[in-house]
Amino acid sequence: MFESLFSPLQINGITVKNRLLVPAMVTNFATEEGLCTPKLASYHEAKAKGGWGLIITEDYAVAPEGRGFRGVPGLWTDEQMESHKAIPEAVHKYDGAKIFASYQLLMYLWEIRM
Ligand SMILES: Cc1cc2nc3c(=O)[nH]c(=O)nc-3n(C[C@H](O)[C@H](O)[C@H](O)COP(=O)(O)O)c2cc1C
């Protein structure tokens, strides 16, 4: 009954070991400067350890104006990018678990709506 759920999936050349996917969910676990925290890295690590095949991160802001919440992870400085490497490093310890980053572009959406 669950053969499909536990069979691998190909996404753009990447093999995901099963169909168990964690959708993007805001955590507010990053710092106000958008840096990764041990709590954020261990949140994702726990999912990988539990056997999820693919984890989608919450939205990363790519510019300070694009943040929609407090504690949003950011990727507009070298320091932020360096700090968030802790997440894939933690996730990849577990049996082929994969993680994709999602991005938040709220400022562009607001511009379109205006
Ligand atoms: C607490 C919470 C936080 C969420 N954060 C995000 C997010 O950061 N980015 C996003 O695209 N979707 C976010 N979502 C939407 C979930 O990814 C979405 O609910 C999930 O894909 C399930 O879809 P469904 O509600 O249509 O079943 C969030 C949902 C919840 C409940």
The ligand as a Tripos MOL2 file, in Angstrom:
@<TRIPOS>MOLECULE
LIG
   31    33     1     0     0
SMALL
NO_CHARGES

@<TRIPOS>ATOM
      1 C1          3.0900   27.4890   10.4010 C.3       1 LIG1
      2 C2          3.1730   27.5130    8.8900 C.ar      1 LIG1
      3 C3          4.1940   28.2080    8.2870 C.ar      1 LIG1
      4 C4          4.2980   28.2390    6.8820 C.ar      1 LIG1
      5 N1          5.3250   28.8950    6.2930 N.ar      1 LIG1
      6 C5          5.4520   28.8870    4.9490 C.ar      1 LIG1
      7 C6          6.5670   29.4920    4.3030 C.ar      1 LIG1
      8 O1          7.4880   30.0080    4.9400 O.2       1 LIG1
      9 N2          6.6160   29.4810    2.9580 N.ar      1 LIG1
     10 C7          5.6390   28.8880    2.2050 C.ar      1 LIG1
     11 O2          5.7420   28.9120    0.9770 O.2       1 LIG1
     12 N3          4.5920   28.2800    2.7870 N.ar      1 LIG1
     13 C8          4.4840   28.2660    4.1280 C.ar      1 LIG1
     14 N4          3.4350   27.6350    4.7380 N.ar      1 LIG1
     15 C9          2.4750   26.9360    3.8930 C.3       1 LIG1
     16 C10         2.7890   25.4680    3.9140 C.3       1 LIG1
     17 O3          3.9780   25.2170    3.2050 O.3       1 LIG1
     18 C11         1.5950   24.7880    3.2860 C.3       1 LIG1
     19 O4          0.5750   24.8770    4.2230 O.3       1 LIG1
     20 C12         1.8660   23.3600    2.9340 C.3       1 LIG1
     21 O5          2.4880   23.3460    1.7000 O.3       1 LIG1
     22 C13         0.5990   22.5000    2.9450 C.3       1 LIG1
     23 O6         -0.2430   22.9660    1.9540 O.3       1 LIG1
     24 P1         -1.8060   22.8420    2.1150 P.3       1 LIG1
     25 O7         -2.1770   23.7170    3.2750 O.co2     1 LIG1
     26 O8         -2.3620   23.3360    0.7970 O.co2     1 LIG1
     27 O9         -2.0590   21.3820    2.3540 O.co2     1 LIG1
     28 C14         3.3220   27.5750    6.1050 C.ar      1 LIG1
     29 C15         2.2940   26.8760    6.7310 C.ar      1 LIG1
     30 C16         2.2120   26.8360    8.0970 C.ar      1 LIG1
     31 C17         1.0970   26.0520    8.7380 C.3       1 LIG1
@<TRIPOS>BOND
     1     1     2 1
     2     2     3 ar
     3     2    30 ar
     4     3     4 ar
     5     4     5 ar
     6     4    28 ar
     7     5     6 ar
     8     6     7 ar
     9     6    13 1
    10     7     8 2
    11     7     9 ar
    12     9    10 ar
    13    10    11 2
    14    10    12 ar
    15    12    13 ar
    16    13    14 ar
    17    14    15 1
    18    14    28 ar
    19    15    16 1
    20    16    17 1
    21    16    18 1
    22    18    19 1
    23    18    20 1
    24    20    21 1
    25    20    22 1
    26    22    23 1
    27    23    24 1
    28    24    25 2
    29    24    26 1
    30    24    27 1
    31    28    29 ar
    32    29    30 ar
    33    30    31 1
@<TRIPOS>SUBSTRUCTURE
     1 LIG1         1 GROUP 0 **** ****
